[in-house]
Amino acid sequence: MEEIKVLNEIFIVTNQKFYDHFLKWSKKIKSDKKITIVDDNTASNEDRLGSMGDIQFVIKKEKITEDILVIAGDNLFDFSLKEVFDLFEKKKKTVVALYDVKDRELAKQYGIVSIDKTNKMTYFVEKPVDPPSTLSSTGVYFYPKVVIKFLLGYGKHGENTDKAGNFLEWLYKKEDVYCYVSSKKWFDIGSKEQLNEADIYYGGEGKY
């Protein structure tokens, strides 16, 4: 993937169980960007923060006030982040990367999006029983710094902070959100089936 030259630091948030694993990995990996591993201080499903909670935790802990790129950790994709960033730079609004799964049954497992002719988001729903489209959010989000106040305020009035898509569903009704639709491959490897499919796609044997 092409480098996004304005990216100046990478934060990886994890729980207590895997913190040491990521810390050891970060000391071995070669990167021209600073990588910071953040422990969210949770140890079980009962006290986990959820993906939105983790994003809020990192923003507060690291005192982040700039534009941010958020990538869900259970993703593998071939599309260029530079192309998504170019749309973000053009619109100066939140941009989410989408992938057409081309299967309405499969679409029931994801956050599904509808867009208009300008690629502006017109609808978002998590794991719909009757998907309005097959355009899935890939868990790749560019947020302008003006949206950070919304990110930090989200959940204070009882909104669901478990998934990052929940915030997107809330945000597009208040602010314009634009979408980059990728034709390159994307996998949500949060399921064993998709992990095996991805492994085969990238040359493995799919034996997970």
C-alpha positions in Angstrom: 0.0 0.0 0.0 1.2 3.5 -0.7 2.4 5.5 2.3 0.3 8.3 3.7 3.0 10.7 4.5 1.0 12.9 6.9 0.7 9.9 9.3 2.9 10.6 12.2 2.1 8.1 14.9 0.4 4.7 15.2 -1.5 3.6 18.3 -2.5 0.0 18.8 -5.0 -0.6 21.6 -5.3 -4.0 23.2 -6.4 -5.6 26.5 -4.2 -6.7 29.4 -4.0 -10.3 28.1 -2.3 -9.4 24.9 -0.5 -6.2 25.9 2.9 -7.9 26.5 2.6 -9.8 23.1 2.0 -6.6 21.2 4.8 -4.8 23.2 7.3 -7.5 22.2 6.1 -7.4 18.6 6.5 -3.6 18.5 10.1 -3.8 19.6 10.9 -6.2 16.7 9.0 -4.5 13.9 10.7 -2.0 11.7 8.7 1.2 11.2 9.5 4.8 10.3 6.5 5.8 12.4 6.4 5.7 16.1 4.2 2.8 17.3 2.6 3.0 20.8 0.9 0.0 22.3 -1.9 1.0 24.6 -3.3 -1.2 27.4 -7.0 -0.5 27.9 -6.8 -2.0 31.4 -9.5 -4.6 30.7 -9.2 -8.3 31.3 -12.5 -9.9 30.4 -15.7 -9.7 28.2 -17.5 -8.3 31.3 -15.3 -5.2 31.7 -14.3 -4.7 28.0 -14.8 -1.2 26.7 -16.0 -2.1 23.2 -14.4 -0.7 20.0 -15.8 2.8 20.5 -14.8 2.7 24.1 -11.2 1.8 23.1 -11.1 4.6 20.6 -12.3 7.1 23.2 -9.8 5.7 25.7 -6.8 6.2 23.4 -8.0 9.7 22.4 -8.2 10.8 26.0 -5.1 9.0 27.2 -2.9 10.3 24.4 -4.6 13.7 24.2 -5.2 13.4 20.5 -6.6 16.6 18.8 -5.7 16.0 15.2 -7.3 14.2 12.2 -7.3 10.4 12.9 -7.4 7.2 10.9 -9.0 4.3 12.7 -8.6 0.7 11.4 -10.4 -2.2 13.0 -7.9 -4.9 14.0 -9.8 -7.8 12.5 -9.3 -6.5 8.9 -7.3 -7.6 5.9 -7.6 -5.6 2.7 -5.8 -4.9 -0.6 -7.1 -1.4 -1.3 -4.9 1.6 -1.0 -5.3 3.8 2.1 -3.8 6.7 0.0 -6.9 6.6 -2.2 -9.2 6.8 0.8 -7.1 9.6 2.2 -7.4 11.5 -1.1 -11.2 11.5 -0.8 -10.9 12.6 2.8 -8.6 15.5 1.8 -11.1 16.5 -0.9 -14.2 16.4 1.2 -12.8 17.5 4.6 -15.4 15.2 6.1 -15.5 11.7 7.7 -14.7 9.1 5.1 -15.4 5.3 5.5 -14.0 2.6 3.2 -16.6 0.2 1.8 -16.5 -3.2 0.0 -19.3 -4.8 -2.0 -19.6 -8.3 -0.6 -22.1 -9.0 -3.4 -24.1 -11.4 -1.3 -27.2 -10.4 0.7 -26.8 -13.4 3.1 -23.2 -12.4 3.9 -24.3 -8.8 4.2 -26.4 -9.7 7.2 -23.2 -10.2 9.2 -21.8 -6.7 8.6 -22.5 -3.0 9.0 -24.3 -2.2 5.7 -24.3 1.2 3.9 -26.4 3.0 1.3 -24.9 5.9 -0.6 -26.1 8.5 -3.1 -24.6 9.5 -6.5 -22.0 11.7 -4.7 -20.9 8.7 -2.5 -22.4 10.4 0.6 -23.8 8.0 3.1 -27.6 7.9 3.2 -28.2 4.9 5.5 -26.2 2.7 7.8 -27.4 -0.4 9.8 -25.5 -3.0 11.8 -26.2 -6.7 10.8 -29.5 -6.1 9.1 -32.1 -8.8 8.7 -33.0 -7.4 5.4 -29.9 -5.6 4.0 -30.7 -2.5 1.9 -27.5 -3.0 -0.1 -24.4 -5.3 -0.1 -21.9 -2.4 0.6 -20.2 -3.3 3.8 -18.2 -1.0 6.1 -14.6 -2.3 6.2 -13.8 -0.8 9.6 -11.5 1.8 8.0 -12.4 5.4 9.0 -10.8 8.8 8.4 -12.2 11.3 11.0 -11.4 15.1 10.8 -10.4 16.6 14.0 -13.7 18.5 14.3 -15.4 15.1 14.8 -13.3 14.2 17.9 -15.8 16.1 20.1 -18.5 13.8 18.8 -16.3 10.7 19.3 -15.7 11.7 22.9 -19.3 12.6 23.6 -20.7 9.5 22.1 -22.2 7.1 24.7 -22.9 9.7 27.3 -26.6 9.5 26.6 -26.9 5.8 26.5 -25.7 5.1 22.9 -24.1 1.7 22.2 -20.3 1.9 22.3 -19.7 -1.7 21.5 -19.0 -1.3 17.8 -17.4 1.5 15.8 -20.3 1.1 13.4 -22.7 2.2 16.0 -21.0 5.6 16.1 -21.1 5.8 12.3 -24.8 5.1 12.3 -25.3 8.0 14.7 -22.9 10.4 13.0 -24.2 10.3 9.4 -27.5 11.7 10.7 -25.7 14.8 12.1 -22.7 15.3 9.8 -22.0 14.4 6.1 -20.1 11.1 5.8 -18.6 10.1 2.5 -17.6 6.6 1.3 -14.8 5.2 -0.7 -16.0 2.0 -2.4 -13.2 -0.4 -3.1 -13.1 -3.0 -5.8 -10.0 -4.6 -4.1 -10.4 -7.6 -1.8 -11.4 -7.2 1.9 -11.8 -9.8 4.6 -13.4 -9.5 8.1 -11.2 -12.1 9.8 -13.3 -11.9 13.0 -14.8 -15.3 11.9 -13.0 -18.5 11.4 -14.6 -19.0 8.0 -13.4 -15.6 6.7 -9.9 -16.2 8.3 -9.6 -19.4 6.4 -10.8 -17.8 3.2 -8.3 -15.0 3.6 -5.5 -17.5 4.4 -6.2 -19.3 1.1 -6.4 -16.1 -0.8 -2.9 -15.0 0.5 -1.4 -18.4 -0.3 -2.0 -20.5 2.8 -3.9 -23.7 3.3 -6.9 -22.4 5.3 -6.5 -24.7 8.2 -7.3 -22.3 11.1 
